[in-house]
Amino acid sequence: MSFAAFLLAAAAPAALDQPGQEARAQALDLEIRCVQCQNEPIAQSTADMAADMRVLVRERIAAGDSDAEIRAFFRERYGDFVLFRPPFDARTWALWAAPLLLAGGGLASVLASRRRRSAETGEIEPEQGER
Amino acid sequence: MIAEFGAFAAALALALSLAQGLLGLTGHNKTARAAAAAAVAQAAALALALAFACLIAVFVQSDFTVAAVAANSHSDKPLIYKIAGAWGNHEGSMLLWCLVSASFGAVLASTRGAQSLGLWSRAVGVQGLVSAAALIYTLFLSNPFARLDPAPMQGAGLNPLLQDPALAAHPPLLYLGYVGMSVPFSLALAALLEGKADQAWARALRPWTLIAWTCLTLGIGLGSYWAYYELGWGGWWFWDPVENASFMPWLVAAALVHSAIVTERRGSLASWTILLAIMGFGLALLGTFLVRSGVLTSVHAFAVDPRRGIAVLVLLACALGAGFGLYAWRAPKLGQPGGYAAMSRESMLVWNNFGLAVAAGVVLIGTIYPLLVEAAGGGLISVGPPFFNMTVAPLLGALFLLLPLGPMMTWRIGDLRTALVQLAPAIVLALATLAGALALAEGRAAPAIGLALGAWLIAGGAIYLWRRAGRGGGFPLTKMAALPLAVWSMSLAHVGAGVLTLGAVAETAFRTETAMSLSPGDSVAFSGRRVSLLEVGEVEGPNYSATRANFRVDDASGARTVSAERRYYPTSPAPTSEVGILSGLDGDIYIALAEPVREGGGAWGVRLYHNPLVHLIFIGVLMMALGGMLSLIALARKRGSPA
């Protein structure tokens, strides 16, 4: 590969030939964080580092890795920081449980207030509806 | 001299705000003292307006002896951006925060309406303390009028990314929204102190929540639009911590807009409405903290100063401490009148609040979780779009599934079967959209469900309008114009949410992008079109030089030209990108110019995007904001009439 062609590849990684593969690469580009920039996925960043990482994603896909294997590859190389989808482990279980806990807690309090209210006001008849 | 005068006016405003707080809080049973608090509130707003005018004056004069001007302005800048520079930096934006807070306090003080003396006076007092706290922070930790000695010959310039009309309007709108949440907070604290939250109180609360929500909607929409055309990668929302910082108060404001309707109309949910008002202002302060403290790695964190961050945290702790403390103490005393059935307008609005509040909670946890893990010594992790898309999107989806049913329900007790029969055409349309989208998306369920929900919201809103117009006989279409403004505003906002959903889902699921290198004269097939690079040349702007590339895009309807630029500002090391956008009915062709290819013989890196239906995102946002404005007008009219 000549020097110019290498730079070209860095600026614009050669798209993968199979359409499904390139779509997978673009989806992964959005999940992997550029380690050189501030809070940007490699899909968005114009940094050279991000371009190199985009090339890396395509190399792994071309080599036949699954999405999970590619995430694990980047995680091993750059740490958890590189993944915008945090893994489920001892540090992050509370993060992943939080939406369920919040929704459950909200649901419980809505139902509890409804029970309390119906005990106070009794049955409401259909003709009591107001426009 | 102008700077000293401005600093003096701001200090005067601080003294007046403190007086407003004391007089207001002790004037709850003394008419003369409450009236004095109201007069002092007007004076405080006037003093701050003077101070802010002075700040604009030193920016227009490019007075580089003022530190904030030297750090953020440049004598070559166009006048409009010199003016915008006054609030395009940390110090100036905090003064703007104070100005908005004091102005809202003055309006609150001059519109008592049917509120009791105690409620009104205490609300004016709390608002005075909010302004005073913001002023203390501004004057002592980020004084915009601080002098610089020796003064530089030239300013450092505004971040060139921010030299943009949308970005000039984005911060003031967000601040109107953030600070707008301070008035519901003041009213909530006044209600707790008074031990009463009646319908007159809810009526006073509603316009403020609407102002805050509408401004946040417009501010977030502008920021998103700016990100779309300025950052040059075709995206419009990235769940960036700072986007989340404005999205959380937006969600709570949206919940508050709805719960306040129930409290005004039926007297129910009063204590929940109070709690929402406290949380909404807390999230607005947290947003300010996240943006201003620099704790987040984000392009927005331009003021990295831990002292300031800690000060905002102290303010947040005071506000939330006072709010939740009073709530725990006094809320049990508030009555809960007005029963309603499980299937009723009230009940649907409770589910609306459930969805919005849980979504705000999830966004909050996702945003601060990396900070908590790092603080606990757990190292660096990232929480980004995959987490939020997986959690917030289903919640909003469930909310949207119920939304069209809400307006079809009567108050107290409603009839689900009748509502479903009336909405049958919308159900059919949504199911047809689901089937069609499943075929188009090659079986991907999430985008198909999203598009179906968008269609469901739009059709549901239209059916509601139609039925409201048809009520009482006659042909609905001719009576549409005579519908109350409140009906129009609600339908517009709900249909807007549907339009936004269609755009957001279509753009996210069906966008195509490609990157390549092109030399002048080259052309390439892209997304059913032919894109040609015509020529690349140099152009000079007022305070930048640029490389401009002209493109021609041929499609079935003919040929159009568009240009994309890379701009080099002498004050900034990195070039910025001005993308070329060709809008059509089906969406945008979006062209960004990257670097020249070294040793590539005049070839340039080019990124092409096709963003289907992306304009619906911004149209939807505008419709929602317009709904908010119409609703405000409707409330103002109601206030004007004796009924």
Contacts between the chains, C-beta under 8 A, distances in Angstrom:
chain1	res1	chain2	res2	distance
A	3	B	599	7.0
A	4	B	597	7.1
A	4	B	598	6.5
A	4	B	599	4.1
A	4	B	600	6.0
A	7	B	597	6.7
A	7	B	598	5.3
A	7	B	599	7.6
A	7	B	600	7.9
A	8	B	517	5.7
A	8	B	597	5.5
A	8	B	600	6.6
A	8	B	605	8.0
A	11	B	515	7.4
A	11	B	517	7.0
A	11	B	594	6.0
A	11	B	595	6.1
A	11	B	597	6.7
A	11	B	605	4.4
A	12	B	515	3.7
A	12	B	516	5.7
A	12	B	517	6.2
A	12	B	594	7.5
A	12	B	605	5.7
A	12	B	607	7.7
A	13	B	515	7.4
A	15	B	514	6.5
A	15	B	515	7.8
A	26	B	513	6.8
A	30	B	385	6.5
A	31	B	384	7.3
A	31	B	385	7.4
A	31	B	386	5.6
A	33	B	382	5.3
A	33	B	384	6.9
A	38	B	297	4.9
A	38	B	298	6.0
A	38	B	299	5.7
A	39	B	240	5.9
A	39	B	241	7.2
A	39	B	296	7.5
A	39	B	297	5.3
A	39	B	298	5.1
A	39	B	299	7.4
A	41	B	238	7.6
A	41	B	384	7.3
A	41	B	385	7.7
A	43	B	233	6.8
A	44	B	231	7.2
A	44	B	233	4.2
A	44	B	235	6.2
A	44	B	238	7.4
A	46	B	232	7.6
A	46	B	577	8.0
A	46	B	594	6.9
A	79	B	379	7.2
A	79	B	380	6.7
A	80	B	379	6.8
A	80	B	380	6.8
A	80	B	381	4.7
A	80	B	382	7.3
A	81	B	379	7.8
A	81	B	380	4.1
A	81	B	381	6.4
A	81	B	382	5.6
A	82	B	382	7.3
A	83	B	382	6.2
A	84	B	382	5.1
A	84	B	383	7.2
A	84	B	384	2.7
A	84	B	385	5.9
A	84	B	386	5.7
A	84	B	387	7.5
A	85	B	384	7.0
A	85	B	386	3.6
A	85	B	387	6.3
A	86	B	381	5.0
A	86	B	382	6.6
A	86	B	383	5.6
A	86	B	387	6.7
A	91	B	373	5.5
A	91	B	378	4.7
A	91	B	379	8.0
A	91	B	381	6.9
A	92	B	369	7.6
A	92	B	373	7.6
A	92	B	381	6.7
A	94	B	369	7.8
A	95	B	365	6.5
A	95	B	366	7.0
A	95	B	369	4.8
A	95	B	383	6.7
A	95	B	387	7.4
A	98	B	361	7.6
A	98	B	362	6.6
A	98	B	365	4.5
A	99	B	358	7.5
A	99	B	362	4.7
A	99	B	365	7.8
A	99	B	391	4.4
A	99	B	395	7.6
A	102	B	358	4.9
A	102	B	361	4.6
A	102	B	362	6.1
A	102	B	365	7.7
A	103	B	358	5.2
A	103	B	395	7.3
A	106	B	354	5.0
A	106	B	357	6.6
A	106	B	358	5.1
A	107	B	354	7.3
A	110	B	350	6.0
A	110	B	351	7.6
A	110	B	354	5.7
A	114	B	342	6.6
A	114	B	347	7.9
A	117	B	336	7.2
A	117	B	339	5.5
A	117	B	340	7.6
A	118	B	339	7.1
A	120	B	336	8.0
A	120	B	339	6.8
A	121	B	339	2.9
A	122	B	339	7.6
A	124	B	339	6.1
A	124	B	340	6.9
A	124	B	341	4.7
A	124	B	344	8.0
A	124	B	412	5.9
A	124	B	413	4.8
A	125	B	413	7.3
A	126	B	413	5.8
A	126	B	415	7.0
A	128	B	412	5.2
A	128	B	413	5.7
A	129	B	344	7.4
A	129	B	410	3.7
A	129	B	411	6.6
A	129	B	412	5.5
A	129	B	413	4.7
A	129	B	414	6.3
A	129	B	415	7.6
A	130	B	410	5.9
A	130	B	411	4.1
A	130	B	412	5.5
A	131	B	410	5.8
A	131	B	411	7.3
